[in-house]
Amino acid sequence: MRPTAALIVVLLPLLAAACSGGTGGVESTDSLPAAPPGETLEALWHAPGEDVAVVPGTSDYAPGPNRISFLIVRAGDELVERPTAKVYLARALAAVPFATTTATLEPIGVPGGDTADAGNIYVAMVTLPGPGKYWYMAEPVGGKPIQALGNIVVGKTSAAPALGDPAIAVDTPTLRSTGGDLKALTTSRLPDRKLYERSVAEALTAKEPFVVSFATPQFCQTRTCGPVVDVVSAVRKRLAGLGVRFIHVEIYKNNDPALGVNQWVDAWNLPTEPFTFVVDRRGIVRNKLEGAFSVAELESAARKVR
């Protein structure tokens, strides 16, 4: 993920981390009971247990429903990977959380595909009432108490196309436009030719529902994003025959990071990579997945636009 000013996350120094006390499972912020009455987020964070770091997987937020993802990292760079984590959301450290939800641990690769430093990532849905800074604490469920703290900054709008926005018609590269040169189209170790049959503009003209993923397997810059294109390919195969087009677009000019991002990434105004969008047959963005995601998350989203 490229750096962005849209997200400020507290990464507690790892040397001090131990000093103090599938998509269907993702719940809304209204689905769980609130925090204990009167308990501020800071008080919950300082409850007995280990304070550790949150490493973000998402950064582009707008008022309303948002998908957030993150890793929880202990001292020594050890990942915490329990099946669920309770998430408390507040307007300030000194404020009482106004919502809670559950983050589920989602697998982010496929058998035989590219791997990442982390094989799973926590995902939750949160509703952010308006622009500003929000704090959250994630508390993995089960085992010894652990508290992970972070914050997010919400703009008036997201930088990338938002839910309900029209998809941007761009002539992304295809097998036809490159004379069948797969190396020009993808840095994937196991390229899926079906991902390069049509451009975004062609899919829009044909009124096909489609998934477009802007990602670079070889030059991915986070601990989790390498398998994204493999996941897109796996879902394409699962949904073959249902009429949903799947498209992959690389991130850099001529697949060379030294040259900067390409024209298609710029046209979609993507502040980070990877970014994946699900578009209906009317050309409207119905879902977007920033960073890494599971097969179940993308399959669920894509089935809704078929």
C-alpha positions as CSV (number, residue, x, y, z in Angstrom):
1,M,0.0,0.0,0.0
2,R,1.4,3.4,-0.9
3,P,1.7,5.9,1.9
4,T,-1.2,8.3,2.3
5,A,-2.2,11.2,4.5
6,A,-5.7,9.8,4.8
7,L,-4.8,7.5,7.6
8,I,-2.8,8.1,10.8
9,V,-2.4,4.9,12.7
10,V,-0.8,4.7,16.1
11,L,2.0,2.1,15.9
12,L,3.0,1.5,19.4
13,P,6.8,1.0,19.7
14,L,7.3,-2.7,19.6
15,L,9.9,-2.6,22.3
16,A,7.2,-1.3,24.7
17,A,4.4,-3.5,23.3
18,A,4.3,-5.7,26.4
19,C,4.7,-3.0,29.0
20,S,1.1,-2.5,30.1
21,G,-1.8,-4.1,31.5
22,G,-15.5,-14.6,5.8
23,T,-17.4,-11.7,4.9
24,G,-20.8,-13.2,6.1
25,G,-19.4,-13.0,9.7
26,V,-18.7,-9.2,9.5
27,E,-21.2,-7.4,11.6
28,S,-22.4,-3.8,11.5
29,T,-21.5,-1.4,14.3
30,D,-25.1,-1.6,15.5
31,S,-25.1,-5.3,16.1
32,L,-23.3,-5.6,19.4
33,P,-23.8,-4.1,22.8
34,A,-22.0,-0.9,23.7
35,A,-18.9,-0.7,25.9
36,P,-19.3,-0.8,29.6
37,P,-21.2,2.3,30.7
38,G,-18.8,5.2,31.3
39,E,-15.7,3.4,30.2
40,T,-13.6,5.6,27.9
41,L,-11.6,4.1,25.1
42,E,-8.4,4.9,26.9
43,A,-9.7,3.2,30.1
44,L,-10.5,0.1,28.0
45,W,-7.0,0.2,26.5
46,H,-5.4,0.4,29.9
47,A,-7.3,-2.6,31.2
48,P,-5.2,-5.5,32.3
49,G,-3.5,-7.1,29.2
50,E,-0.9,-6.6,26.6
51,D,-0.9,-3.4,24.6
52,V,0.2,-4.0,21.0
53,A,0.3,-2.4,17.5
54,V,-2.4,-2.1,14.8
55,V,-1.0,-2.2,11.3
56,P,-3.6,-0.9,8.8
57,G,-4.8,-2.5,5.6
58,T,-7.2,0.3,4.6
59,S,-6.9,4.0,4.5
60,D,-9.5,5.7,2.2
61,Y,-12.5,6.5,4.3
62,A,-15.7,8.6,3.9
63,P,-18.7,9.2,6.1
64,G,-21.1,6.2,6.2
65,P,-20.4,2.5,6.1
66,N,-16.7,1.6,5.7
67,R,-14.8,-1.7,5.5
68,I,-11.6,-1.6,7.6
69,S,-8.9,-4.1,7.7
70,F,-5.8,-4.5,9.9
71,L,-3.2,-6.7,11.4
72,I,-2.5,-7.0,15.1
73,V,1.2,-7.3,15.8
74,R,2.9,-8.2,19.1
75,A,6.5,-7.5,20.2
76,G,9.0,-9.3,18.0
77,D,6.7,-8.8,14.9
78,E,4.5,-11.7,16.0
79,L,1.0,-11.7,14.4
80,V,-2.0,-12.2,16.6
81,E,-4.5,-14.3,14.6
82,R,-7.5,-15.3,16.7
83,P,-10.8,-16.0,14.8
84,T,-12.5,-12.8,15.9
85,A,-11.7,-9.5,17.6
86,K,-14.1,-7.1,19.3
87,V,-13.7,-3.5,18.0
88,Y,-14.6,-0.4,19.9
89,L,-15.0,2.9,18.0
90,A,-14.8,6.4,19.7
91,R,-14.4,10.0,18.7
92,A,-11.4,10.5,21.0
93,L,-9.3,8.5,23.5
94,A,-11.1,10.2,26.3
95,A,-14.5,9.5,24.9
96,V,-16.8,6.6,25.6
97,P,-17.1,4.3,22.5
98,F,-20.2,5.1,20.4
99,A,-20.2,1.7,18.6
100,T,-18.8,-1.8,18.8
101,T,-18.5,-4.5,16.2
102,T,-16.7,-7.7,15.5
103,A,-13.7,-8.1,13.2
104,T,-13.3,-11.5,11.6
105,L,-10.0,-13.0,10.6
106,E,-10.1,-13.5,6.8
107,P,-7.7,-15.7,4.8
108,I,-6.0,-13.6,2.0
109,G,-4.5,-16.2,-0.3
110,V,-5.3,-19.3,-2.3
111,P,-3.6,-22.7,-2.3
112,G,-0.7,-22.7,-4.7
113,G,-0.8,-19.0,-5.3
114,D,1.4,-16.1,-4.1
115,T,2.0,-15.8,-0.4
116,A,2.4,-12.9,1.9
117,D,4.1,-12.3,5.3
118,A,0.6,-12.6,6.8
119,G,-1.9,-15.2,5.6
120,N,-4.9,-13.6,7.3
121,I,-6.2,-10.1,8.1
122,Y,-8.9,-8.8,10.4
123,V,-11.9,-7.2,8.6
124,A,-14.8,-5.3,10.1
125,M,-17.6,-3.0,8.9
126,V,-17.9,0.3,10.8
127,T,-20.2,3.3,10.3
128,L,-18.4,6.7,10.5
129,P,-20.9,9.5,11.1
130,G,-18.9,12.3,9.5
131,P,-15.4,13.7,8.7
132,G,-12.8,13.8,11.4
133,K,-10.5,11.6,13.4
134,Y,-11.8,8.4,15.1
135,W,-10.0,6.1,17.5
136,Y,-10.5,2.3,17.6
137,M,-9.3,-0.5,19.8
138,A,-9.3,-4.1,18.7
139,E,-9.5,-6.8,21.4
140,P,-8.8,-10.4,20.1
141,V,-11.3,-12.8,21.6
142,G,-10.0,-15.8,23.5
143,G,-6.7,-16.4,25.3
144,K,-4.7,-13.8,27.3
145,P,-6.1,-10.2,27.0
146,I,-4.6,-8.1,24.2
147,Q,-5.6,-4.6,23.3
148,A,-4.5,-3.0,20.0
149,L,-5.0,0.7,19.4
150,G,-5.2,2.8,16.3
151,N,-6.9,5.8,14.7
152,I,-8.4,6.7,11.3
153,V,-9.0,10.0,9.6
154,V,-12.2,10.4,7.6
155,G,-12.4,12.9,4.8
156,K,-15.6,14.6,3.4
157,T,-15.4,12.1,0.6
158,S,-13.1,9.2,-0.3
159,A,-10.3,9.7,-2.8
160,A,-11.2,6.6,-4.8
161,P,-14.6,6.2,-6.4
162,A,-17.2,5.6,-3.7
163,L,-20.1,3.3,-3.4
164,G,-22.8,4.6,-5.8
165,D,-20.4,6.5,-8.0
166,P,-20.1,5.7,-11.7
167,A,-17.2,3.6,-12.8
168,I,-14.5,5.5,-14.8
169,A,-14.3,4.4,-18.4
170,V,-10.7,3.8,-19.2
171,D,-9.1,1.7,-21.9
172,T,-7.1,-0.6,-19.7
173,P,-4.6,-2.9,-21.4
174,T,-5.9,-6.2,-22.9
175,L,-4.5,-9.2,-24.7
176,R,-5.6,-7.5,-27.9
177,S,-3.9,-4.2,-27.2
178,T,-0.6,-5.9,-26.2
179,G,-0.6,-8.4,-29.0
180,G,-1.1,-11.2,-26.5
181,D,1.9,-10.2,-24.4
182,L,1.0,-11.4,-20.9
183,K,4.3,-10.1,-19.4
184,A,3.2,-6.6,-20.4
185,L,-0.2,-7.1,-18.7
186,T,0.7,-8.7,-15.4
187,T,3.5,-9.4,-12.9
188,S,1.6,-12.5,-11.6
189,R,3.6,-15.7,-11.4
190,L,0.5,-17.6,-12.6
191,P,-1.3,-15.3,-15.0
192,D,-5.0,-15.8,-15.8
193,R,-5.6,-14.9,-19.4
194,K,-9.3,-14.4,-18.7
195,L,-8.5,-11.3,-16.7
196,Y,-7.2,-9.4,-19.8
197,E,-9.9,-10.1,-22.4
198,R,-11.7,-6.8,-22.1
199,S,-10.9,-3.3,-20.9
200,V,-12.9,-1.4,-18.3
201,A,-14.3,0.8,-21.0
202,E,-15.4,-2.2,-23.1
203,A,-17.1,-3.8,-20.1
204,L,-19.0,-0.6,-19.5
205,T,-20.0,-0.3,-23.1
206,A,-21.2,-4.0,-23.1
207,K,-23.2,-3.3,-19.9
208,E,-21.5,-6.2,-18.2
209,P,-21.2,-6.4,-14.4
210,F,-17.5,-6.6,-13.6
211,V,-14.8,-6.7,-11.0
212,V,-11.7,-4.6,-11.7
213,S,-8.6,-5.0,-9.5
214,F,-5.8,-2.6,-9.6
215,A,-2.9,-4.6,-8.1
216,T,0.7,-5.5,-8.7
217,P,1.7,-9.0,-7.4
218,Q,5.4,-8.5,-7.9
219,F,5.8,-5.0,-6.5
220,C,3.2,-5.1,-3.7
221,Q,4.4,-2.9,-0.8
222,T,2.6,-4.4,2.2
223,R,2.7,-7.6,4.2
224,T,-0.6,-8.8,2.8
225,C,-1.4,-7.7,-0.8
226,G,0.7,-10.1,-2.9
227,P,-2.1,-12.7,-3.3
228,V,-4.8,-10.3,-4.4
229,V,-4.7,-11.1,-8.1
230,D,-4.7,-14.9,-7.2
231,V,-7.9,-14.3,-5.2
232,V,-9.5,-12.4,-8.1
233,S,-8.7,-15.3,-10.4
234,A,-10.0,-17.9,-8.0
235,V,-13.3,-16.0,-7.7
236,R,-13.6,-15.6,-11.5
237,K,-13.3,-19.4,-11.8
238,R,-15.9,-20.0,-9.1
239,L,-18.4,-17.7,-10.8
240,A,-17.7,-18.8,-14.4
241,G,-20.8,-18.7,-16.4
242,L,-22.6,-16.2,-14.2
243,G,-21.9,-13.3,-16.5
244,V,-19.5,-11.3,-14.3
245,R,-16.4,-10.0,-16.0
246,F,-13.1,-9.9,-14.1
247,I,-10.3,-7.5,-15.0
248,H,-6.8,-7.0,-13.6
249,V,-4.8,-3.8,-14.1
250,E,-1.2,-3.4,-13.0
251,I,-0.1,-0.3,-11.0
252,Y,3.1,1.0,-12.5
253,K,4.0,2.3,-16.0
254,N,5.5,-0.5,-18.0
255,N,5.4,-2.5,-14.7
256,D,8.4,-0.5,-13.4
257,P,7.9,1.2,-10.0
258,A,10.7,3.7,-10.8
259,L,8.4,5.2,-13.5
260,G,5.5,5.8,-11.1
261,V,1.9,4.8,-11.3
262,N,0.2,4.4,-14.7
263,Q,-2.5,6.4,-16.3
264,W,-5.3,4.1,-15.3
265,V,-4.5,4.3,-11.6
266,D,-4.3,8.1,-11.9
267,A,-7.7,8.1,-13.8
268,W,-9.3,6.2,-10.9
269,N,-7.6,8.5,-8.4
270,L,-6.4,5.6,-6.2
271,P,-4.5,6.8,-3.1
272,T,-3.3,3.3,-2.3
273,E,-2.8,-0.1,-3.9
274,P,-4.2,-2.7,-4.3
275,F,-7.8,-1.5,-4.8
276,T,-10.7,-3.7,-6.2
277,F,-14.1,-2.5,-7.3
278,V,-17.3,-4.4,-8.0
279,V,-19.4,-2.7,-10.7
280,D,-23.0,-3.5,-11.7
281,R,-24.3,-3.6,-15.3
282,R,-25.4,0.1,-15.1
283,G,-21.7,1.0,-14.5
284,I,-22.2,1.9,-10.8
285,V,-19.7,0.9,-8.1
286,R,-21.5,-1.4,-5.7
287,N,-18.6,-2.5,-3.6
288,K,-14.9,-1.7,-3.1
289,L,-12.2,-3.6,-1.3
290,E,-9.1,-1.7,-0.4
291,G,-6.0,-3.8,0.3
292,A,-6.2,-7.6,0.8
293,F,-9.4,-9.6,1.0
294,S,-10.6,-13.1,1.1
295,V,-12.2,-15.3,-1.6
296,A,-15.4,-15.2,0.5
297,E,-15.5,-11.4,0.6
298,L,-15.1,-10.9,-3.1
299,E,-17.3,-13.8,-4.1
300,S,-20.1,-12.5,-1.9
301,A,-19.8,-9.0,-3.4
302,A,-19.6,-10.2,-7.0
303,R,-22.6,-12.5,-6.7
304,K,-24.7,-9.5,-5.9
305,V,-24.1,-7.8,-9.2
306,R,-24.4,-10.8,-11.5
